[in-house]
Amino acid sequence: MELQRPSFELATLKEKMVANTGYLSLDLTAVHFWLAVKSIPRLANHKKIALVDKFGLKALFSPTSDLVQSGLTKPQQFAISSPDWSSISKIIADSSLCQSKVIAYDDPRYPELLKEIYDPPLVLFTRGNVDLLSLPKIAIVGSRNATFAGREVAHKLAGELTTQFVVTSGLALGVDAQAHLGALSQQGYTIAVVATGLDITYPARHKKLQKDIIENNGLIISEFAPGIAPKAGHFPKRNRLISGLSVGVVVVEASLKSGSLITARCALEQGREVFAVPSSIYNIQAKGCHWLIKQGAKLVEDIADIVEEFEDLSIGSLNLSRNKEKENSSEKSAQQDLCNDPMLASVGYEITPVDIVVSRSKLPIDVVLTRLTVLELKGFVSAVPGGYLKIK
């Protein structure tokens, strides 16, 4: 006679009985218990942490724990008395399948800065170099529909900051992507905080960028378990982590109604420094930055404006010098001459057609084109569709 396997329902029932009468007989880790705490419904994270502090992580799920006096609802008490260990084990297995590690709140690798925020995540799903969690981080955020100049500024700032900070952003289009790319271009470290499970790339076009981050000793972080797709409500949660992980947030371009301003607001609530890069008064994508500056955010023109706020920090063997630029006097003199070039005054921070530059400078077009080329090579202007754009 062929033996029949127990039905799924019977196996599940057996597991629940074990959970109710003797969970210690299961092979459970601290991550299992923190995921069980995370699954308590309709309870803020700081209250969940308070429960763990009161009862102890494992003792909270003991049948002897007295939950009646804790002010918990019946569904919350049930989630504690009868955790779904099968679903929790599946989350851990799925994380392993997508080559990610789960770092719980009491793990020594959990970032100390993140513990300071009002509602820190109880677990972090990570892919890549988790050692970056212990290093000082600076966030660079901005518009998904950033202008050419905005993307270029984000790329440049990230490249300069990455020798002294881990550059953190949200893997979004526009400024976020350029922040990651700028750090990678200088062989620096970068962290992408995402609003999905780590088995999903959003936006999908950033699969290569995500791969490049991991392959270059960077890190991808999420508080969402594998399989969780992007939803509108996930992005504000993601934004609070970007700021919470970082000592400061740099906003490069942001409209008045943008997720970047949410990140800046989170940073202020978390006691982080907020920086904003100004732009042309005609640039609608910069209205949010100008508003932040009016509210007291520090105006950023170059890396020194950021670094001087953190002179007491260091990243391992990398020192936070106030200003790394040590150019020889002849190069400085050449740069100064270019800054004073009358041609530069003929190019605006908005797109300026060549004929307008010719009209303003009152120079022959061949001279104009030659000088514009020199200014472009030195990084003072950029050729864009329709003309030129001043970027310094």
N, C-alpha and C positions, 0 to 999 in steps of 0.2 A: 504494500500500500504506500502510495506517495504521500509524504508529509506535506501539509499545507503551511505556507508561511503565515504568520500573524497578519491580520489586516492592518492597514495604516492607522485606522481608528484605534485599534487595540494597542498598537505601539505608542501612539500619542497619549492614550489614557495612562498607560504604564509610566511614561515619562513624567506626566503631570503628577501622578501619585508619588513618584520619587521626589519630585520638586517640592511637594507639599509636606512630605514626612521626613525627608532626609536629603536635602540638596547637596550636602557634602559628599554623598556617594557618587555624584556626577563629577566628571573631570572638568571643572570650571576654573577659569582664570579671573584675574581682576577685571580684564576687559569684558568678560561675560557679565559681571556684576554691574559695571558702569553702563553697559548697553541696556541692562535691565532697568537701571535707574533712569536712563534717558527715555525709556519707553513708558514711564509713568505719565498718564494723559493729563493735559491741561494743568500743568504745574511748572512754574518758572524755574529756570535752571538754578538760580541762586537759592531757591527753596529746596530743590533736590539736593544741592550740596549741603545745606543746613541739616537735612535729614540724615545724610551720611555722617556728618560731624557728630550728630546726636547719638545715633545707634551704632555706627561703625558700618563699613561697606558690606561685609558678609552677614553681620548680625542683623542688618535691616531686613534681610530676607528669611531670617529664621522664624519658624512657627511661634517662637516665644516672644517675638518683638511686639510690644504693645503700641499699636497704631491708632487705637481709638482716641487717645488724648492728643493726637498730632494734628487734628483739624482737617484730616484728609477725607475726601468724598469716598463713597463705596467703590466706584470704579478705580480710584487711585489705590485704595487698600487692596482691592482684588489684584491689581497689576503687581503689587509687591508680594502678596501672599501666594500668587500663582503665576510666576513669570513664564513666558513662552520661550523656554530654553532652546527649543528646536529652531525657532525663527532667529533667535540670537546667534546660535551656532552657524546658521546659514549665512548671516551677515558676515561673520568672521571668515567663513570658507570662501564666500564671494570676494571678499577683500583680498584674500590670498591669491585667488584666480587672476585678479587684475593687478597683481604684483604690488599691492599696497600694504602698509602697516597701519595698525590701529593703535593710536597713542591715547591712553586714558588720562583723566584729570590728575591722578596721583602718580603718573609716570614721571621719573626724573627728567625726561626729555621734554615734557610739556612746558611751553614757554611761560616764564614767570610773569611777563607783562600781560599776557592774556588772562591770567588769573585775577588781574586787577579790575577788569571790566565788570559791568553790572551783571551780565548774563553770559559768562564764559561757556563755550561748548564743553560737554562732558567727555566727548571723545573727538579726536581728530583722525580722519582718514588721510594718509600721506603716501605719496609716491616720490621716491628720489632720495636726496641727501638730507636726512632728518637732523644732521649736525647743524644745519643752518638755523634751526629753531633757537639755538642758544646765542646767536650773534645779533648785534644791533641791526635793525632794519629801518629803512625809510620807504614810505609808500609814494608812488607817483600815479596819479589818477587824472582822468579827464574825459573829454567828449568822445563818444563813438564816432561822431561825424566831424572829427577835428579837421582844421584847415591844414594845408601843407606845412605852413610855418609852425603850427601847434605840434604836429607829429615830429617835425625836425627838432624842436626844442625839447620835447620829451625824450627823444633818442639821445640827444647830446647830454642833457642833464643826467640821465641814467648812466651813460657811459662814464661820466666824470665821478658820479657818486659811488659807483660800484667798487672803487678801490677802498672805500671807507665804510660802506654800508652794504647790506644785502638789499637789493631793490625789490620791493613788493608791489604787486598790482593784481588786477582781476582777470587777465587773459581775454578781455573784451577787445572789440575792434577799436581802431583809432589810437588814442593816447596810451591805453593799457598795453597794447601790442608793441608799440614803439618803446615803451619803458623796458619791457622784457628784452626786446631786440637790442636796445642800446647797451644793456648790461652784458648780454652775450657777446656783443661786438668787441668788448674789451676784456673778454675771458673772465668776466665777473660772475657773481652769484645772483640768482633771482628766484623769487618765490611767486607762484601764481595761486591765488585763492579763488576757487571756483564755486559755482552755485548748483552743481549737479553731483551725482555719484562719480567716482573716479574712473568708471568704465565708460563714461560718456564724455565726449569733447564738445563744448559749446563756446563759441560757434564752431561748426564742423570744419570750417576752413582753417582752423587753427590746430589741426592735428599735427602738422609738421612742427609748428612752434612749440606745442606741448612736448613733442618728442625731443626737440632740440634742447629744451630746458632740462629735461631729465638726463639726457646724454651728456650735458655739460655741468653735471653736479648741482643742478638746481632742484627745486622741490615744487610739487603740486599738492595743495591742501584743500580739503573739504570737510564740512561737518555733516555732510549727507552721505548716507550709505550707498553702496553700489546699486545701480538700477534706478535711482531717483533722477527723474528728468527735470530740466529747468522749468521753474514756475515764477511768475512775477514776484511773489512774496519771498522767494529765496534770495533775491539780489540785495535787498536791504540787509538781510542777515549776513550775506557774504561781505558786504561793505563794512559792517562793524568789526569783522575779523581782520580785514585789511588794515584798518586803523588801529585795532587792538594789538596787533602783532608788532606795530611800528612805533618808533620814538617820535615820528612826525609824518605829516601828510603834505605832499606837494601837489597842488591842483594846477594843471597846465592850461587847460581850456575847459570851460563848463558853462552851459546856459543856466539861466535862473531856475529852470525846472529840470534838474539832472540828478542822476545817481551820485555824481561826484560831490555835489553839495551835501548829499546825505552822508557820504563818507567823511566830509569835513565836519559836519555837525556831530557825528559819532566821535571824531577825534577830539573835539572840544569837550564833549561830555566825559571822555575818558582821560582828560588831562594831557592830551598830546599837543605838540606844536603843529600849527597850521600855516602853510606857506602858499602863496598864490603868485602866478606869473602874469604880469599885465600884458595887454595887447592893444591894438588899435581900438579907438572908440567906435569904429565902424564895424568891428568884428563881433557879431551877435553871439558867437560861441564863447566870447570872453566876458560877457556880462556877469556871469557868476563869479569869475575871478575878481573882477572889479568890486563887486558887492562884498566879497570876503575881505578884500583889502580895506574897504570902508568900515567893516566891522572889527578890524584890528588884526587880520592875518598879516604876516610879514611879507612884504613885497620882495620878489626874487628876480634879480637881474643876472646873477651868476651863482656858481656853486658856493662861493664864500659866504653869501647871505644865509645859506643853510648850515654849512659846516660850523660857523662861529657859534651857533646855538648849542653845539654838542662837543665842545672842545675837551670835555672830561671823559669822553667815551673812546674806546678803542676796539678794534676787531682783531683779536688774536695778535699776530705779529704786525698787523697793519696799523700804523699810527694815524690819528685824526689830526693832521696838520691843518692849520687854518686855511692855508692857500698853497697848493702844491706847485703852482706855476712858477718855474724858474727859467725864464727865457733870457737869452743873452741880450745885451743892451742894443745891439744893432737890429735884432729882430723886433724888439719893443719899439724902436724908433720907426721901423718900416710900418709896423701896425698902426702907430700913431699918425703917420702920414696918411695912411689909407682912411683912418677915421675922419681926418680933416679934408678928405677929397671932396670938393664941391659937387662932384658927380653923385656922391652918396646922398646928399641932401635933395637930389632930384628924384630919388626913388622913395616911394612911400611904404608904409607898413601894410597897405592894401595893394592889390595887383596894379602895377603901373605900366601901361603900354610903352614900347620903345619910343614912339613918336611923341608921347608926353614928356619922356625923359629928355629927348632932343630939344623940345620946346622950352622946358624949364632951364636946361643947362646952357642953351644957346651955343651948342657945339656941333660940328659936323657929325653926321651919323656914323661915319667910320671911326671917329675918335670915341664917340659914345659907346659903340659896340666893343671896342678894344678895352676901354676902362671898365665896362660892365663885366667883361670876361675876367679881368684881374680881380675885381671885387668879389666875383663869384668864387674864384679859386681860393681866395682868402677867407671865404665864409661870411662876407658882409651882406651879400644879396644872394637870391636864389632865382634861377630861371624857372618860370612856371607858365602854363598855358595862358597866353594873353599878355605876357610881359615879364616884369621882374618884381620881386618882393624883397623889401629890406628885412633882414633877420638879425641885425646887430645895430 
